[in-house]
Amino acid sequence: MLHTLKERLQHLVDIGLDYLSLDRETSTLSGGESQRIKMVKHLSSSLVDVMYIFDEPSVGLHPRDVHRLTDLLKN
């Protein structure tokens, strides 16, 4: 369980959300932050043979974060 938690937290760092604190309420997140957190959740799942369609997940992201997102999707 600890390994899974560390992995998910690392994915949040990888996607550029390392500035978020764990005590921050979800109602204070922007739409983009929320979307990226959901993406990390789904990409960290153990489901196999599943296709996810991300409809323009990079809209509004800084170019640096687009590269991070692309790397996460590839992995």
C-alpha positions in Angstrom: 0.0 0.0 0.0 2.8 2.4 0.8 4.5 1.6 -2.5 1.3 2.5 -4.4 0.9 5.7 -2.4 4.5 6.8 -3.2 4.0 5.9 -6.9 0.8 8.0 -7.1 2.4 10.9 -5.4 5.4 10.7 -7.7 3.0 10.8 -10.7 1.6 14.0 -9.3 5.1 15.4 -9.1 5.8 14.2 -12.6 2.7 15.9 -14.0 3.7 19.2 -12.4 1.4 19.3 -9.4 4.1 19.1 -6.8 3.1 22.5 -5.4 -0.2 21.1 -4.1 -0.5 20.2 -0.5 -2.3 17.1 0.7 -4.5 19.2 3.1 -5.9 21.3 0.2 -9.6 20.9 -0.3 -10.6 19.6 -3.7 -13.1 22.5 -4.1 -10.2 24.9 -4.3 -8.6 23.1 -7.3 -8.8 24.6 -10.7 -10.4 22.6 -13.5 -7.0 21.7 -15.0 -5.6 20.6 -11.7 -8.7 18.4 -11.1 -8.4 16.9 -14.5 -4.7 16.1 -14.1 -5.3 14.4 -10.7 -8.1 12.3 -12.3 -5.7 11.4 -15.1 -3.0 10.2 -12.6 -5.7 8.2 -10.8 -6.7 6.3 -13.9 -3.2 5.9 -15.2 -2.1 4.4 -11.9 -4.9 1.8 -11.9 -4.2 -1.9 -12.4 -6.8 -2.3 -15.2 -5.6 -3.9 -18.4 -6.9 -3.9 -22.0 -8.6 -0.6 -21.3 -8.5 2.4 -23.7 -8.7 5.9 -22.3 -9.5 8.8 -24.5 -8.1 12.1 -23.2 -9.9 14.9 -25.0 -7.4 17.7 -25.2 -5.8 17.1 -21.8 -3.1 19.6 -22.6 -5.3 22.6 -23.2 -4.3 25.5 -20.9 -1.1 23.8 -19.8 2.3 25.4 -19.7 4.5 23.8 -22.5 6.7 22.3 -19.8 3.7 20.5 -18.4 2.6 19.3 -21.8 6.0 17.4 -22.0 5.5 16.0 -18.6 2.0 14.8 -19.5 3.2 13.2 -22.7 5.9 11.4 -20.8 3.4 10.1 -18.2 1.1 8.9 -20.9 3.9 7.0 -22.7 5.0 5.4 -19.5 
